[in-house]
Amino acid sequence: MRVSSKAVSICLLICWIAGAQVTTKKEWSGLTALSSGETIKVKLQHGKPVTGGFAGLHDTDIVVRTRQGERVIPRTDIQRISVRRRAAKYAPLIGLATGFGVMVGILGNGGDLVASGYAAYLGAGAGIGYLGGWLVGKAASDKVVYDASP
């Protein structure tokens, strides 16, 4: 039982460290790095978020191309703008493989781990790794490029 609690502690520590986020204020001028058509999500001060393709930027507003057409959003109405990341969708699978690998490393002694009765521990390690990867993927799914909050 001592090995399993140590493995769980290690996996949870890795997930906690990987999931930690540092928040910094992002400036309006940083939006010039956006590419035309890049998918962005604009969280408004009041109302529903607007998701669409980046179409243009001015000193006082941003233009977002949505399914309904182009929408001009004044800078004063914007709380946060984030960019969608594609790499985060594989995070749970990477976590699963990592959790399984950590358990093999902890339990492995060169023998058949499944026959030795360690299959449940391997499954638990993979499950914890998958959960950790899912959490990291959720946390890293959007990159904030502008934040108006003080």
Secondary structure by P-SEA (a helix, b strand, c coil): caaaaaaaaaaaaaaaaaabbbbbbbccccccccccccbbbbbcccccccccccccccccbbbbbccccbbbbbcccccbbbbbbccccaaaaaaaaaaaaaaaaacccccccccccaaaaaaaaaaaaaaaaaaaaaaacccccccccc
